Amino acid sequence: MKTVILGAGNVATHLAETFQANGHEIVQIYNRTPQSAMALAQRLNTDYCHSLSQLKKADLYIYAISDNALESVIHEMPVISGIHVHTAGSVDINVFGNKFGQFGVFYPLQTFSKDKKVNFEEIPVFVEGNNENVAKMLFEIAGTITPKAGLATSEQRLKLHVAAVFACNFSNYLYTVAADMLKSAGMSFDILHPLILETAEKIQTLSPAEAQTGPARRNDTTTMQKHLDTIASPQLQKIYSEISRLISERYND
Amino acid sequence: MKTVILGAGNVATHLAETFQANGHEIVQIYNRTPQSAMALAQRLNTDYCHSLSQLKKADLYIYAISDNALESVIHEMPVISGIHVHTAGSVDINVFGNKFGQFGVFYPLQTFSKDKKVNFEEIPVFVEGNNENVAKMLFEIAGTITPKAGLATSEQRLKLHVAAVFACNFSNYLYTVAADMLKSAGMSFDILHPLILETAEKIQTLSPAEAQTGPARRNDTTTMQKHLDTIASPQLQKIYSEISRLISERYND
């Protein structure tokens, strides 16, 4: 499948590499910053451009750009055939308006960092099309890069994205809080690596509700008070209190 | 090493099994509820009792009981020789007062659920002793069940426990929030398994500060507002706002 990638960030990079690795032809990388477009294009040994008027013909245009830029890029895009898809969790399919005959969404549910390889076989991709035929085609394309292709409406995808923010982005932030705290105690964050991994592995077989442990789960108010007294930042004390209260209420009412 | 385990909950069970598997002799299980003491004792093919006056002689007494019960059990405990240790993250070593000649702490840093086997080789155990000699002995005992034995003062251990609550208990609660949200969208929580695992695996090689992604990291206010509008519970909206604000401030100031 001849594919043009718009964007050169983390999602663009990982998708471009995976598409290429699975036999699709990346014909061009577009990015408004020529250096970024060039860097990714070189990695893939393909062409690049930094103006939408220079876009090549392709079967699939993947808009792997920031949610904020999406509307203006669609607006400036010439009307060309092919399927146009964005990759955003929280942007409705209707962002494309009625400019193109075939459009949709190609949403890989994963956290991409440039320096960390990911195995696409493990990544669910949720697609949506402007009609059944487009949805079917996108589902098939997704199936060429992952066994975990699925369909999701814009509404479902938005909820999925919020869920992912809680489970992934916010958990990672809590890891950061823990790292800061260990640093202040003169201890290495490495100490927590096995515990963090075990916590994530546990819910592969137990439900998170079953896997919950800790002072709030037991409503152990003495320990919770000691912890609050230990936390220096009032903002983090607040986070500690509120999450603990929600856990306690869920399990001890 | 002849060992008595006080308690029959998750920590007691996992410790007892690991001690036995590594060649220590569990001579007795104590629990104030005879049925619980008996159940664990049968699993280990050893004796049990439900009264502190019936405790056998041993080299090591492990108080794997709830933080709340610890003080009263120590109070009621007959003065017997051997090393007395508790397993609590947030309880000072001085909870033992001056009742025993040898006492300390034996704190395994892990989340234990009864139905989930853990590999002790991966679990750090932090010890503290009432003097250097006891600390050294406890360090050596810890070394028989894990290559990750370490020393921590009561103050360090408390901070470590708080850090573990943020990184593990609270992350697990966020998984629960995500599971609820997916359920409301008619989707299975399984969808998030790979993402959650990848998030935990990422910080084994990157620092969590480097690994942070998501709308708050990018200060993408449009997406964050969409997410807030999607969250039904005011309490979870609050959690979403506050964690997002802390992330935004950290990365975008």
HADDOCK unambig.tbl for C-alpha pairs under 7 A between the chains (distance, minus, plus):
assign (segid A and resid 90 and name CA) (segid B and resid 223 and name CA) 6.42 0.50 0.50
assign (segid A and resid 110 and name CA) (segid B and resid 195 and name CA) 5.50 0.50 0.50
assign (segid A and resid 111 and name CA) (segid B and resid 195 and name CA) 6.89 0.50 0.50
assign (segid A and resid 111 and name CA) (segid B and resid 213 and name CA) 6.86 0.50 0.50
assign (segid A and resid 113 and name CA) (segid B and resid 211 and name CA) 6.72 0.50 0.50
assign (segid A and resid 122 and name CA) (segid B and resid 194 and name CA) 6.22 0.50 0.50
assign (segid A and resid 123 and name CA) (segid B and resid 194 and name CA) 6.65 0.50 0.50
assign (segid A and resid 124 and name CA) (segid B and resid 191 and name CA) 6.98 0.50 0.50
assign (segid A and resid 156 and name CA) (segid B and resid 185 and name CA) 5.62 0.50 0.50
assign (segid A and resid 159 and name CA) (segid B and resid 181 and name CA) 6.60 0.50 0.50
assign (segid A and resid 159 and name CA) (segid B and resid 182 and name CA) 6.74 0.50 0.50
assign (segid A and resid 159 and name CA) (segid B and resid 185 and name CA) 6.67 0.50 0.50
assign (segid A and resid 159 and name CA) (segid B and resid 230 and name CA) 7.00 0.50 0.50
assign (segid A and resid 160 and name CA) (segid B and resid 182 and name CA) 6.29 0.50 0.50
assign (segid A and resid 162 and name CA) (segid B and resid 227 and name CA) 5.90 0.50 0.50
assign (segid A and resid 163 and name CA) (segid B and resid 178 and name CA) 4.21 0.50 0.50
assign (segid A and resid 163 and name CA) (segid B and resid 181 and name CA) 6.12 0.50 0.50
assign (segid A and resid 163 and name CA) (segid B and resid 182 and name CA) 6.80 0.50 0.50
assign (segid A and resid 164 and name CA) (segid B and resid 178 and name CA) 6.83 0.50 0.50
assign (segid A and resid 165 and name CA) (segid B and resid 214 and name CA) 6.73 0.50 0.50
assign (segid A and resid 166 and name CA) (segid B and resid 174 and name CA) 5.54 0.50 0.50
assign (segid A and resid 166 and name CA) (segid B and resid 178 and name CA) 6.20 0.50 0.50
assign (segid A and resid 167 and name CA) (segid B and resid 174 and name CA) 5.34 0.50 0.50
assign (segid A and resid 167 and name CA) (segid B and resid 175 and name CA) 4.89 0.50 0.50
assign (segid A and resid 167 and name CA) (segid B and resid 178 and name CA) 5.98 0.50 0.50
assign (segid A and resid 167 and name CA) (segid B and resid 196 and name CA) 6.51 0.50 0.50
assign (segid A and resid 168 and name CA) (segid B and resid 195 and name CA) 6.93 0.50 0.50
assign (segid A and resid 168 and name CA) (segid B and resid 196 and name CA) 5.93 0.50 0.50
assign (segid A and resid 168 and name CA) (segid B and resid 199 and name CA) 6.00 0.50 0.50
assign (segid A and resid 169 and name CA) (segid B and resid 212 and name CA) 6.49 0.50 0.50
assign (segid A and resid 169 and name CA) (segid B and resid 213 and name CA) 6.04 0.50 0.50
assign (segid A and resid 169 and name CA) (segid B and resid 214 and name CA) 5.82 0.50 0.50
assign (segid A and resid 170 and name CA) (segid B and resid 243 and name CA) 6.94 0.50 0.50
assign (segid A and resid 171 and name CA) (segid B and resid 171 and name CA) 4.91 0.50 0.50
assign (segid A and resid 172 and name CA) (segid B and resid 199 and name CA) 6.86 0.50 0.50
assign (segid A and resid 172 and name CA) (segid B and resid 208 and name CA) 6.06 0.50 0.50
assign (segid A and resid 172 and name CA) (segid B and resid 212 and name CA) 6.26 0.50 0.50
assign (segid A and resid 173 and name CA) (segid B and resid 212 and name CA) 6.85 0.50 0.50
assign (segid A and resid 174 and name CA) (segid B and resid 166 and name CA) 5.53 0.50 0.50
assign (segid A and resid 174 and name CA) (segid B and resid 167 and name CA) 5.33 0.50 0.50
assign (segid A and resid 175 and name CA) (segid B and resid 167 and name CA) 4.90 0.50 0.50
assign (segid A and resid 175 and name CA) (segid B and resid 208 and name CA) 6.03 0.50 0.50
assign (segid A and resid 176 and name CA) (segid B and resid 208 and name CA) 5.22 0.50 0.50
assign (segid A and resid 176 and name CA) (segid B and resid 209 and name CA) 5.90 0.50 0.50
assign (segid A and resid 178 and name CA) (segid B and resid 163 and name CA) 4.20 0.50 0.50
assign (segid A and resid 178 and name CA) (segid B and resid 164 and name CA) 6.82 0.50 0.50
assign (segid A and resid 178 and name CA) (segid B and resid 166 and name CA) 6.19 0.50 0.50
assign (segid A and resid 178 and name CA) (segid B and resid 167 and name CA) 5.98 0.50 0.50
assign (segid A and resid 181 and name CA) (segid B and resid 159 and name CA) 6.59 0.50 0.50
assign (segid A and resid 181 and name CA) (segid B and resid 163 and name CA) 6.12 0.50 0.50
assign (segid A and resid 182 and name CA) (segid B and resid 159 and name CA) 6.73 0.50 0.50
assign (segid A and resid 182 and name CA) (segid B and resid 160 and name CA) 6.28 0.50 0.50
assign (segid A and resid 182 and name CA) (segid B and resid 163 and name CA) 6.80 0.50 0.50
assign (segid A and resid 185 and name CA) (segid B and resid 156 and name CA) 5.60 0.50 0.50
assign (segid A and resid 185 and name CA) (segid B and resid 159 and name CA) 6.68 0.50 0.50
assign (segid A and resid 191 and name CA) (segid B and resid 124 and name CA) 6.98 0.50 0.50
assign (segid A and resid 193 and name CA) (segid B and resid 204 and name CA) 6.10 0.50 0.50
assign (segid A and resid 194 and name CA) (segid B and resid 122 and name CA) 6.21 0.50 0.50
assign (segid A and resid 194 and name CA) (segid B and resid 123 and name CA) 6.66 0.50 0.50
assign (segid A and resid 195 and name CA) (segid B and resid 110 and name CA) 5.51 0.50 0.50
assign (segid A and resid 195 and name CA) (segid B and resid 111 and name CA) 6.88 0.50 0.50
assign (segid A and resid 195 and name CA) (segid B and resid 168 and name CA) 6.92 0.50 0.50
assign (segid A and resid 196 and name CA) (segid B and resid 167 and name CA) 6.52 0.50 0.50
assign (segid A and resid 196 and name CA) (segid B and resid 168 and name CA) 5.94 0.50 0.50
assign (segid A and resid 196 and name CA) (segid B and resid 200 and name CA) 6.07 0.50 0.50
assign (segid A and resid 197 and name CA) (segid B and resid 200 and name CA) 5.44 0.50 0.50
assign (segid A and resid 197 and name CA) (segid B and resid 201 and name CA) 6.65 0.50 0.50
assign (segid A and resid 199 and name CA) (segid B and resid 168 and name CA) 5.99 0.50 0.50
assign (segid A and resid 199 and name CA) (segid B and resid 172 and name CA) 6.87 0.50 0.50
assign (segid A and resid 200 and name CA) (segid B and resid 196 and name CA) 6.08 0.50 0.50
assign (segid A and resid 200 and name CA) (segid B and resid 197 and name CA) 5.44 0.50 0.50
assign (segid A and resid 200 and name CA) (segid B and resid 200 and name CA) 6.38 0.50 0.50
assign (segid A and resid 201 and name CA) (segid B and resid 197 and name CA) 6.63 0.50 0.50
assign (segid A and resid 204 and name CA) (segid B and resid 193 and name CA) 6.11 0.50 0.50
assign (segid A and resid 208 and name CA) (segid B and resid 172 and name CA) 6.06 0.50 0.50
assign (segid A and resid 208 and name CA) (segid B and resid 175 and name CA) 6.04 0.50 0.50
assign (segid A and resid 208 and name CA) (segid B and resid 176 and name CA) 5.21 0.50 0.50
assign (segid A and resid 209 and name CA) (segid B and resid 176 and name CA) 5.89 0.50 0.50
assign (segid A and resid 211 and name CA) (segid B and resid 113 and name CA) 6.71 0.50 0.50
assign (segid A and resid 212 and name CA) (segid B and resid 169 and name CA) 6.47 0.50 0.50
assign (segid A and resid 212 and name CA) (segid B and resid 172 and name CA) 6.26 0.50 0.50
assign (segid A and resid 212 and name CA) (segid B and resid 173 and name CA) 6.85 0.50 0.50
assign (segid A and resid 213 and name CA) (segid B and resid 111 and name CA) 6.86 0.50 0.50
assign (segid A and resid 213 and name CA) (segid B and resid 169 and name CA) 6.03 0.50 0.50
assign (segid A and resid 214 and name CA) (segid B and resid 165 and name CA) 6.72 0.50 0.50
assign (segid A and resid 214 and name CA) (segid B and resid 169 and name CA) 5.81 0.50 0.50
assign (segid A and resid 223 and name CA) (segid B and resid 90 and name CA) 6.43 0.50 0.50
assign (segid A and resid 227 and name CA) (segid B and resid 162 and name CA) 5.91 0.50 0.50
assign (segid A and resid 243 and name CA) (segid B and resid 170 and name CA) 6.94 0.50 0.50
